[in-house]
């Protein structure tokens, strides 16, 4: 079954409607089709975003927004990886800020797993469909929670504390350590409570979508993946069109496939030209 997709202007998700249940399935992407060719944010645009963060209503919101921008600017991390950060993952030592990220990788389950999934549904007719139809349905199943698996591992990164974006992270970290020492996550979830202001949930983290919304509140045309793309392009330009460049991009962005890193290098590293013909 192929689900028709629709795109909502300005909305960072693709929706697919299941014609049998009439419910929407959500395919989590950060850019709508219309914004996929949006250029990476310039240094001036990033400075403007930080200035807008200073206009948020509370010091906590200001520091939190700027820390998110600082982390994605320095490390080019995914929003889900920001949400998993805990205060203990940050360490300042000998002039360096160390951050240990939990890397989450989604991988699709195979066709055999899809058949096992159908078997558990208890309807034998589900398995009697033609093979091409089952294979097509498996592709849609891979987009669901049941059709994929999540792998996690940790990677430590570091940056000089003299970096202006590192200071944004440290300022927020110090604020959280002083004011919310019991918070399990660096970016805890919370809610507005009438008469009490914004109350955080000590044991619950902001979701990736909530983190994205914080950035989009500052600039609706910017999403977190653009910072990741910017970081990869910077590394590619620094090391040039070399094999080292490919491995540096892969290591910096914690990519699984060398082919993805090669794409960054081919798209961003300048070619060496000579006068020979």
C-alpha positions in Angstrom: 0.0 0.0 0.0 1.4 3.4 -1.0 0.3 6.2 1.2 -0.2 9.6 -0.5 2.0 12.3 1.1 0.9 15.9 1.6 3.1 18.8 2.5 1.9 21.6 4.9 3.6 25.0 4.2 6.0 25.9 7.0 5.5 22.6 8.8 8.6 20.5 9.4 7.0 17.1 8.9 5.8 15.1 6.0 2.3 13.5 6.5 1.0 10.3 4.9 -2.6 9.4 5.3 -3.5 5.8 5.8 -6.6 5.3 3.6 -7.9 2.4 5.7 -7.9 4.2 9.1 -8.0 7.8 7.7 -5.2 8.6 10.2 -2.0 10.5 9.4 1.3 8.8 9.7 4.1 11.1 10.5 7.5 10.9 8.7 9.9 13.0 10.8 11.8 15.3 8.6 13.0 18.9 9.3 12.3 20.6 6.0 9.3 20.8 3.9 9.7 20.2 0.2 9.7 24.0 -0.5 12.6 24.6 1.9 14.9 21.8 1.0 17.1 24.1 -1.1 17.4 26.7 1.7 21.0 27.9 1.9 23.0 27.2 5.0 22.8 30.1 7.6 25.5 32.7 7.3 27.5 34.0 10.2 25.5 37.2 10.2 22.2 35.2 10.3 23.5 33.2 13.2 24.4 36.4 15.0 20.9 37.7 14.3 19.4 34.5 15.8 21.4 35.0 19.0 20.2 38.6 19.2 16.6 37.4 19.0 17.3 34.9 21.7 18.2 37.8 24.0 14.7 39.1 23.6 13.0 36.0 24.9 10.9 36.5 28.1 13.1 34.9 30.7 16.8 34.4 31.3 16.3 30.6 31.3 14.7 30.7 27.8 17.5 33.0 26.6 20.3 30.9 27.9 18.7 27.6 26.7 18.1 28.9 23.1 21.7 30.2 22.8 23.1 26.9 24.2 21.2 24.9 21.6 22.6 27.2 18.8 26.1 26.9 20.3 26.0 23.1 20.3 24.7 22.7 16.8 27.1 25.4 15.5 30.2 23.8 17.1 29.4 20.1 16.7 26.7 19.9 14.0 24.7 17.4 16.0 21.2 16.1 15.4 18.3 17.4 17.5 17.7 14.0 19.1 21.3 13.9 20.3 20.8 17.2 22.0 17.7 16.0 23.8 19.6 13.0 25.2 22.4 15.2 26.8 22.7 15.0 30.5 24.6 17.5 32.7 27.2 14.8 33.5 27.9 14.6 29.7 29.7 18.0 30.0 33.1 18.5 31.4 35.4 21.5 31.5 39.1 20.6 31.8 42.4 22.3 30.9 40.7 25.0 28.8 38.5 22.6 26.8 34.8 21.8 26.9 34.2 18.1 26.5 30.7 16.9 25.5 29.7 13.3 25.3 26.9 12.7 22.9 24.7 9.7 22.7 24.5 8.9 19.0 21.2 7.4 17.8 21.1 5.6 14.5 17.9 4.3 12.9 18.1 1.3 10.7 15.4 -0.4 8.7 14.3 -3.9 9.5 14.5 -6.4 6.8 11.8 -8.1 4.6 11.9 -11.2 6.8 11.1 -9.1 9.9 8.2 -7.6 8.0 6.8 -11.0 7.3 7.2 -12.0 11.0 5.3 -8.7 11.8 2.5 -9.7 9.5 2.3 -13.2 11.0 1.8 -11.7 14.4 -1.2 -9.8 13.2 -3.1 -13.1 13.1 -4.6 -12.6 9.6 -3.2 -15.3 7.3 -4.5 -13.4 4.2 -1.9 -10.7 4.9 0.8 -13.1 3.9 -1.0 -14.2 0.7 -0.4 -11.0 -1.2 1.8 -10.9 -4.3 5.5 -10.5 -3.5 5.8 -7.1 -5.2 3.0 -5.7 -3.1 4.5 -7.1 0.1 7.8 -5.5 -0.8 6.2 -2.2 -1.4 4.3 -2.4 1.8 7.5 -3.2 3.6 9.0 0.1 2.5 6.1 2.0 4.1 6.4 -0.2 7.2 10.1 0.8 7.5 8.9 4.4 8.0 7.0 3.4 11.2 8.3 2.7 14.7 7.8 -1.0 14.3 9.7 -1.1 11.1 12.9 0.3 12.3 15.4 -0.2 15.2 17.4 2.3 17.1 21.1 1.8 17.9 22.8 4.0 20.5 26.5 4.6 21.3 28.5 7.5 22.8 31.1 9.8 21.2 33.0 12.5 23.1 33.8 15.8 21.3 35.6 18.8 22.5 36.2 22.5 21.7 38.2 25.3 23.3 36.3 27.2 26.0 37.5 30.4 24.3 35.2 29.7 21.4 32.3 32.2 21.6 29.8 29.5 21.0 31.3 27.3 23.7 30.7 30.1 26.1 27.0 30.0 25.3 26.9 26.3 26.3 28.9 26.9 29.5 26.7 29.8 30.6 23.6 27.7 30.3 25.3 24.7 31.9 26.4 26.8 34.9 22.8 28.2 35.2 21.3 24.7 35.2 23.9 23.4 37.7 23.0 26.3 40.1 19.3 26.5 39.6 18.2 23.0 38.7 20.8 20.6 40.1 18.3 17.7 40.2 17.5 17.9 36.5 18.5 14.6 34.8 18.7 16.1 31.3 20.6 19.2 30.1 17.5 20.3 28.3 14.6 19.2 30.5 11.0 19.4 29.4 8.6 21.7 31.2 5.3 23.5 31.0 3.8 26.9 31.8 1.8 26.9 35.0 -0.5 29.8 35.7 0.8 31.8 38.6 4.0 29.8 38.9 5.7 30.5 35.5 7.6 27.8 33.7 8.2 24.6 35.7 10.7 22.0 34.4 10.2 18.2 34.6 13.4 17.0 36.3 13.2 13.5 34.7 12.0 14.3 31.2 13.9 15.7 28.3 12.7 18.1 25.6 11.8 16.1 22.4 13.5 16.7 19.1 10.5 18.6 17.9 10.5 20.9 20.9 14.2 21.6 20.4 13.5 22.4 16.7 10.6 24.7 17.7 13.0 26.7 19.9 15.2 27.3 16.9 12.3 28.1 14.6 11.0 30.6 17.0 14.1 32.6 16.4 14.1 32.1 12.6 11.3 30.2 10.9 13.4 29.6 7.8 16.2 27.8 9.7 16.2 24.3 11.0 18.8 22.3 12.9 20.0 20.1 10.0 21.2 23.2 8.3 23.8 23.7 11.0 24.8 20.1 10.6 25.2 20.7 6.9 27.2 23.8 7.5 29.6 22.0 9.9 30.2 19.2 7.3 30.8 21.7 4.6 33.3 23.6 6.8 35.3 20.4 7.5 35.3 19.5 3.8 36.6 22.9 2.8 39.3 22.8 5.5 40.7 19.4 4.4 40.1 19.8 0.6 39.3 17.0 -1.9 41.4 14.4 -0.1 40.7 11.0 1.5 41.5 12.5 4.9 38.7 15.0 4.3 36.2 12.2 3.7 37.2 10.5 7.0 37.2 13.8 8.9 33.7 14.6 7.8 32.5 11.1 8.7 34.1 11.4 12.1 32.9 14.9 12.8 29.3 14.2 12.0 29.3 10.6 13.2 28.1 9.3 9.9 27.7 5.6 9.2 28.5 5.6 5.5 31.6 7.0 3.8 29.4 7.7 0.8 27.6 10.4 2.7 30.9 12.0 3.8 32.1 11.9 0.2 29.0 13.9 -0.9 30.0 16.7 1.5 33.5 16.7 0.1 32.4 16.7 -3.5 29.9 19.4 -2.9 32.0 21.8 -0.9 35.7 21.1 -1.3 37.2 23.1 -4.2 38.8 21.3 -7.0 42.5 21.9 -7.7 43.0 23.4 -11.1 46.3 23.5 -13.0 47.4 25.3 -16.1 48.2 22.1 -17.9 46.1 21.0 -20.9 
